[in-house]
């Protein structure tokens, strides 16, 4: 048995090294599975960044309507939505969404 191991010593070491490198290539902190997980996290963060950028742009637009050039139509819309205020001879209907 010992002579068989001595004859195939190079083959045995080679197989062990191949298994070792393949295992570390696939698993571990810098492995293939970790790489795939990090790509998913990166795409989620990019989507969240786009969403937040759109919200910031919308808020900046609304802020500019209220500060730079005072937009009376926008102010009227805000008053109608927030305070349920309407004009004379106007009927306001409040429709509640059915949340299940």
Backbone torsions as a table, in degrees:
resi	resn	phi	psi	omega
1	UNK	NA	-42.8	-179.8
2	UNK	-64.1	-36.3	178.3
3	UNK	-69.4	-34.5	177.3
4	UNK	-64.9	-40.5	178.2
5	UNK	-67.1	-40.1	179.3
6	UNK	-65.5	-36.5	178.6
7	UNK	-67.9	-41.1	-175.7
8	UNK	-101.5	24.2	-178.4
9	UNK	-59.8	-46.8	179.3
10	UNK	-62.8	-42.8	179.0
11	UNK	-63.9	-41.7	-179.3
12	UNK	-65.4	-45.0	178.2
13	UNK	-64.8	-41.0	180.0
14	UNK	-62.5	-45.3	179.3
15	UNK	-63.2	-43.0	178.5
16	UNK	-61.2	-44.7	179.5
17	UNK	-64.7	-39.4	177.7
18	UNK	-62.5	-46.5	177.8
19	UNK	-61.4	-40.6	-179.5
20	UNK	-62.5	-48.9	-178.1
21	UNK	-68.8	-37.4	177.6
22	UNK	-65.8	-42.6	179.0
23	UNK	-61.7	-44.4	179.6
24	UNK	-71.6	-27.8	177.0
25	UNK	-68.5	-38.3	-175.8
26	UNK	-85.2	-44.6	-176.3
27	UNK	-110.3	-179.3	179.5
28	UNK	99.8	177.5	-176.9
29	UNK	-70.3	-28.4	179.2
30	UNK	-111.9	22.4	-177.6
31	UNK	-85.9	-177.2	-176.8
32	UNK	-64.8	-43.5	-179.0
33	UNK	-65.3	-40.2	177.4
34	UNK	-65.3	-38.1	178.3
35	UNK	-62.2	-44.0	179.4
36	UNK	-64.2	-43.2	178.4
37	UNK	-62.0	-40.7	-179.3
38	UNK	-69.2	-32.4	176.1
39	UNK	-66.5	-38.7	177.9
40	UNK	-65.2	-43.5	178.8
41	UNK	-62.7	-40.8	179.2
42	UNK	-63.2	-42.7	179.4
43	UNK	-66.9	-37.5	176.3
44	UNK	-63.3	-41.7	179.7
45	UNK	-67.5	-36.0	177.0
46	UNK	-65.8	-40.9	177.3
47	UNK	-63.7	-41.0	179.0
48	UNK	-66.2	-37.5	177.6
49	UNK	-63.3	-42.4	177.5
50	UNK	-63.2	-41.6	179.0
51	UNK	-62.3	-45.1	-180.0
52	UNK	-68.0	-35.1	177.3
53	UNK	-64.4	-39.5	177.4
54	UNK	-65.4	-40.3	178.1
55	UNK	-64.0	-41.6	179.4
56	UNK	-64.4	-41.7	178.7
57	UNK	-62.4	-41.5	178.9
58	UNK	-64.8	-42.9	179.4
59	UNK	-66.9	-39.6	176.8
60	UNK	-62.4	-39.4	178.3
61	UNK	-64.0	-45.8	179.1
62	UNK	-64.3	-37.6	178.1
63	UNK	-64.7	-39.4	178.9
64	UNK	-68.4	-31.1	176.8
65	UNK	-67.0	-29.0	-178.5
66	UNK	-92.5	-19.9	-173.0
67	UNK	-112.4	-51.3	-173.8
68	UNK	-68.9	-74.1	176.3
69	UNK	-112.5	111.4	-175.3
70	UNK	-63.2	115.1	-178.3
71	UNK	-95.6	109.9	-176.2
72	UNK	-68.5	-31.5	177.7
73	UNK	-65.9	-39.7	179.1
74	UNK	-67.8	-38.9	177.9
75	UNK	-64.8	-40.5	177.3
76	UNK	-62.6	-41.2	178.0
77	UNK	-63.0	-42.1	178.0
78	UNK	-62.8	-43.3	179.9
79	UNK	-63.9	-40.9	179.3
80	UNK	-65.0	-42.5	-177.1
81	UNK	-73.7	-45.5	-173.1
82	UNK	-79.7	-42.9	-172.9
83	UNK	-105.8	2.5	-178.9
84	UNK	51.7	44.3	-177.3
85	UNK	-98.3	133.1	179.7
86	UNK	-127.0	176.0	179.0
87	UNK	-85.6	172.4	-179.8
88	UNK	-65.7	142.1	-178.0
89	UNK	60.9	31.5	179.2
90	UNK	-119.5	136.2	-179.7
91	UNK	-103.2	132.7	180.0
92	UNK	-108.8	128.9	176.9
93	UNK	-111.2	131.2	177.4
94	UNK	-103.4	117.7	-179.5
95	UNK	-109.5	117.1	-179.9
96	UNK	-91.9	137.6	177.1
97	UNK	-76.3	138.8	179.2
98	UNK	-83.7	106.6	-179.5
99	UNK	-97.3	124.8	179.5
100	UNK	-107.4	NA	NA
